[in-house]
């Protein structure tokens, strides 16, 4: 990516092509943001988060407590989102999210110790008509939260994210006349499995937690978090979902992904990534040597 100039007087250096390098750089830059107050979505961290966003080649990282907003903007290529704890790209060609990565930045809630691609892609299957005239209707970035709304020839598409090490950190919402199919593909080394303590499908890499030392981390555990959606296929590395109008596909990491909850409600309007039980129900032990799920 070419050298760019940020808003609010900040300068961004030349970024490498790989997402791993960029999220590490963002993590280092954000270390000072200890104690940032969480916003809407629940991204659990002990050190706070900080999103920077690149749109049309210009990178912006608003000052602590300040908003950055865009309205009705034509965008080409990808929107790059880089935080202290996670980062990802939004591709305008299909409104898919690519290379959703945990950075492994130092934090008591972290589940990895180095940049790890959790999802290679999260892609909605939209028709040419549905994608026609796609524009960035609105973008809001404040500290550790991001909300992006895209308008298209047939409806709207919303992405919400939280720069947290775990918790309810991501979701995509559809506002089209009919259902939309989503395909989730895990990153290399991750797999879906049935949690023996809950009977529910989780994903992770099977690496046990390390409780102390410089490499301390929790076990990498997550789950797809559907709302008004039906799973249509499941393999060890992919899932597909049919999401009804007003529904959403979320992503939950850490304890929230395994606690013994009843699941999400049937919210179809202004659903938030935290629209789930968080931290108030029993959390089972970590699974031992989980086995990749069989295709079904």
VMD Tcl script that draws the C-alpha trace (Angstrom):
set ca {
  {0.00 0.00 0.00}
  {1.33 3.47 -0.80}
  {2.37 5.91 1.88}
  {-0.67 7.80 3.13}
  {-1.47 10.80 5.29}
  {-3.90 10.46 8.16}
  {-6.56 12.92 9.29}
  {-6.11 14.98 12.47}
  {-2.44 15.63 11.72}
  {-1.24 12.03 12.00}
  {1.09 10.39 9.53}
  {0.91 6.73 8.56}
  {4.04 4.97 7.28}
  {4.21 2.59 4.37}
  {2.27 -0.59 5.16}
  {3.22 -4.05 4.07}
  {0.88 -6.19 2.01}
  {0.31 -8.79 4.72}
  {-2.35 -8.22 7.32}
  {-0.24 -9.83 10.04}
  {2.42 -7.13 9.80}
  {-0.12 -4.33 9.80}
  {-2.04 -5.53 12.83}
  {1.21 -5.92 14.79}
  {2.14 -2.32 13.93}
  {-1.27 -1.13 15.04}
  {-0.93 -3.09 18.28}
  {2.35 -1.40 19.15}
  {0.93 2.04 18.38}
  {-2.07 1.46 20.64}
  {-0.33 0.29 23.82}
  {-0.87 3.67 25.48}
  {-4.66 3.38 25.32}
  {-4.98 1.57 28.64}
  {-8.41 1.88 30.20}
  {-10.38 3.07 27.17}
  {-14.07 2.81 28.03}
  {-15.80 0.10 25.99}
  {-18.55 1.23 23.64}
  {-21.52 -0.80 22.39}
  {-20.11 -4.18 21.42}
  {-18.55 -6.35 24.10}
  {-14.87 -6.83 23.29}
  {-13.18 -8.07 26.43}
  {-9.67 -6.72 27.01}
  {-7.65 -5.46 29.94}
  {-5.74 -2.82 27.97}
  {-8.30 -1.21 25.67}
  {-8.37 -1.12 21.89}
  {-7.83 1.38 19.11}
  {-9.04 1.13 15.51}
  {-7.49 2.84 12.51}
  {-9.21 2.64 9.14}
  {-7.94 3.09 5.59}
  {-10.45 4.23 2.96}
  {-9.42 5.05 -0.61}
  {-5.76 5.07 0.40}
  {-6.12 7.47 3.34}
  {-5.61 6.17 6.86}
  {-7.37 7.73 9.83}
  {-6.91 7.00 13.52}
  {-9.00 9.47 15.53}
  {-7.70 10.79 18.83}
  {-8.87 9.11 22.02}
  {-12.52 9.88 22.65}
  {-13.01 11.49 19.23}
  {-15.12 10.30 16.29}
  {-14.17 9.88 12.66}
  {-17.15 9.84 10.30}
  {-17.72 9.49 6.58}
  {-21.02 9.84 4.74}
  {-22.11 8.73 1.26}
  {-18.65 7.92 -0.07}
  {-17.69 6.01 -3.20}
  {-15.04 3.44 -2.27}
  {-12.79 1.30 -4.45}
  {-10.78 -1.78 -3.53}
  {-10.84 -2.60 0.17}
  {-11.38 -0.86 3.48}
  {-8.59 -1.87 5.86}
  {-9.43 -1.98 9.57}
  {-6.48 -2.32 11.93}
  {-6.70 -2.45 15.70}
  {-4.60 -3.36 18.70}
  {-6.31 -6.72 19.21}
  {-7.81 -7.53 15.81}
  {-7.93 -6.39 12.21}
  {-9.61 -7.26 8.91}
  {-10.35 -6.08 5.36}
  {-13.74 -5.32 3.80}
  {-13.78 -5.92 0.05}
  {-16.19 -3.66 -1.80}
  {-16.53 -6.04 -4.77}
  {-18.61 -8.51 -2.71}
  {-18.92 -6.86 0.73}
  {-17.00 -9.81 2.16}
  {-14.68 -9.62 5.15}
  {-11.23 -11.15 4.66}
  {-8.34 -12.14 6.92}
  {-10.03 -11.46 10.25}
  {-6.94 -11.62 12.45}
  {-6.21 -11.64 16.18}
  {-2.93 -9.82 16.79}
  {-1.87 -11.52 20.03}
  {-1.04 -8.16 21.60}
  {-0.21 -8.40 25.33}
  {-3.47 -8.63 27.28}
  {-4.80 -10.86 30.04}
  {-7.71 -11.83 27.78}
  {-5.71 -12.73 24.69}
  {-6.08 -16.18 23.14}
  {-3.04 -16.12 20.84}
  {0.48 -14.75 21.19}
  {1.14 -13.94 17.53}
  {-0.97 -12.71 14.61}
  {-3.46 -15.47 13.81}
  {-6.02 -15.43 11.00}
  {-9.23 -16.67 12.62}
  {-11.41 -16.29 9.53}
  {-9.96 -16.35 6.05}
  {-13.27 -14.95 4.85}
  {-16.87 -14.16 5.77}
  {-18.71 -13.61 2.50}
  {-22.36 -12.85 1.73}
  {-23.66 -14.28 -1.56}
  {-25.10 -11.15 -3.15}
  {-26.29 -10.90 -6.73}
  {-25.04 -8.39 -9.27}
  {-28.27 -6.45 -8.80}
  {-27.86 -6.44 -5.02}
  {-24.30 -5.12 -5.32}
  {-25.05 -2.52 -8.00}
  {-24.09 1.01 -7.00}
  {-22.51 0.00 -3.69}
  {-21.43 3.01 -1.66}
  {-20.23 3.57 1.87}
  {-23.37 5.14 3.28}
  {-21.79 5.84 6.65}
  {-18.68 4.99 8.63}
  {-18.09 5.73 12.30}
  {-14.86 4.96 14.13}
  {-14.35 5.83 17.79}
  {-11.57 4.34 19.91}
  {-12.22 0.57 19.81}
  {-15.49 0.48 17.86}
  {-16.38 0.64 14.17}
  {-19.75 0.75 12.40}
  {-19.91 0.70 8.60}
  {-23.15 0.83 6.59}
  {-23.16 0.17 2.84}
  {-26.01 1.12 0.53}
  {-26.57 -0.93 -2.62}
  {-29.01 -1.18 -5.48}
  {-31.26 -3.47 -3.45}
  {-30.75 -2.74 0.23}
  {-28.23 -2.08 2.97}
  {-25.46 -4.04 4.61}
  {-24.01 -3.25 8.05}
  {-20.76 -4.28 9.71}
  {-20.02 -3.67 13.38}
  {-16.71 -4.47 15.06}
  {-15.02 -4.13 18.43}
  {-11.25 -4.06 18.91}
  {-11.25 -6.64 21.70}
  {-9.23 -9.76 22.40}
  {-12.45 -11.73 22.95}
  {-16.18 -11.33 23.53}
  {-18.81 -10.20 21.03}
  {-16.39 -8.58 18.61}
  {-17.99 -8.73 15.17}
  {-21.27 -8.94 13.27}
  {-22.75 -8.43 9.79}
  {-26.40 -7.46 9.27}
  {-28.49 -7.61 6.11}
  {-31.32 -5.33 4.99}
  {-32.47 -6.88 1.73}
  {-35.89 -8.03 0.58}
  {-34.93 -11.71 0.72}
  {-32.55 -14.05 2.59}
  {-28.80 -13.90 2.07}
  {-26.38 -16.85 2.25}
  {-23.15 -16.34 4.21}
  {-20.10 -18.57 3.88}
  {-17.58 -18.56 6.74}
  {-14.14 -20.05 6.10}
  {-11.71 -20.47 8.98}
  {-8.05 -19.52 8.82}
  {-5.26 -22.07 8.44}
  {-4.93 -24.39 11.44}
  {-8.39 -23.66 12.86}
  {-11.33 -26.06 12.78}
  {-14.91 -26.46 13.95}
  {-15.61 -29.06 16.64}
  {-18.39 -30.14 18.98}
  {-17.64 -28.97 22.50}
  {-18.03 -32.05 24.76}
  {-19.15 -29.89 27.70}
  {-21.94 -28.03 25.91}
  {-22.77 -30.10 22.84}
  {-22.50 -26.92 20.75}
  {-20.25 -26.23 17.77}
  {-17.19 -24.10 18.51}
  {-14.06 -23.35 16.56}
  {-10.42 -23.07 17.60}
  {-6.97 -24.49 16.99}
  {-6.86 -26.99 19.87}
  {-3.93 -25.28 21.60}
  {-4.21 -25.46 25.39}
  {-4.06 -22.31 27.51}
  {-0.81 -21.15 29.08}
  {-1.49 -19.72 32.51}
  {1.70 -17.76 33.26}
  {4.82 -16.25 31.76}
  {5.40 -14.07 28.73}
  {3.51 -16.51 26.50}
  {0.42 -16.64 28.72}
  {-2.86 -16.85 26.84}
  {-6.30 -18.39 27.08}
  {-7.45 -21.18 24.79}
  {-8.57 -19.97 21.36}
  {-12.31 -20.64 21.32}
  {-15.06 -19.07 19.26}
  {-18.43 -19.62 17.66}
  {-20.61 -18.31 14.88}
  {-23.41 -16.28 16.43}
  {-26.53 -16.32 14.21}
  {-29.69 -14.33 14.65}
  {-32.75 -15.09 12.50}
  {-30.50 -17.43 10.52}
  {-30.30 -21.13 9.69}
  {-27.16 -23.21 9.21}
  {-27.25 -24.96 5.82}
  {-23.89 -26.76 5.82}
  {-21.02 -27.60 8.15}
  {-17.53 -28.93 7.53}
  {-14.38 -28.89 9.62}
  {-13.39 -25.51 8.19}
  {-16.51 -23.87 6.74}
  {-20.12 -23.10 7.56}
  {-22.89 -21.65 5.44}
  {-25.88 -19.83 6.82}
  {-29.11 -18.47 5.36}
  {-29.86 -15.16 7.04}
  {-33.37 -13.75 6.83}
  {-34.08 -10.05 6.24}
  {-33.18 -8.11 9.36}
  {-31.05 -10.99 10.69}
  {-27.33 -11.06 11.30}
  {-24.23 -13.22 11.56}
  {-22.02 -12.45 14.51}
  {-18.73 -13.72 15.82}
  {-18.06 -14.45 19.50}
  {-14.69 -15.31 21.02}
  {-13.54 -16.63 24.42}
  {-15.78 -17.34 27.40}
  {-18.83 -15.88 25.69}
  {-18.47 -18.59 23.04}
  {-18.73 -21.49 25.49}
  {-20.88 -20.30 28.40}
  {-24.05 -22.29 28.95}
  {-26.48 -19.81 27.39}
  {-29.73 -20.42 25.53}
  {-28.52 -18.54 22.46}
  {-29.42 -15.28 20.76}
  {-32.89 -13.77 20.55}
  {-34.79 -13.20 17.30}
  {-33.86 -9.53 17.09}
  {-34.40 -8.04 13.60}
  {-33.86 -4.32 14.24}
  {-30.74 -2.49 15.46}
  {-29.27 -5.71 16.81}
  {-25.97 -5.23 18.61}
  {-22.99 -7.53 18.87}
  {-23.69 -7.79 22.59}
  {-27.25 -9.07 22.04}
  {-26.43 -12.20 23.97}
  {-25.78 -13.29 27.55}
  {-22.24 -12.31 28.56}
  {-20.41 -13.38 31.68}
  {-23.49 -14.19 33.76}
  {-23.70 -17.95 33.15}
  {-21.39 -20.84 34.06}
  {-18.32 -21.33 31.87}
  {-17.31 -24.98 31.34}
  {-13.70 -26.20 31.35}
  {-11.62 -25.91 28.19}
  {-12.04 -28.90 25.88}
  {-9.04 -31.25 25.72}
  {-7.73 -32.27 22.28}
  {-10.91 -31.29 20.39}
  {-11.54 -33.21 17.17}
  {-12.42 -31.49 13.86}
  {-16.07 -31.95 13.05}
  {-17.15 -34.31 10.26}
  {-18.85 -32.79 7.23}
  {-22.63 -32.80 7.43}
}
mol new
graphics top color blue
foreach p $ca { graphics top sphere $p radius 0.5 }
foreach p [lrange $ca 0 end-1] q [lrange $ca 1 end] { graphics top cylinder $p $q radius 0.2 }
display resetview
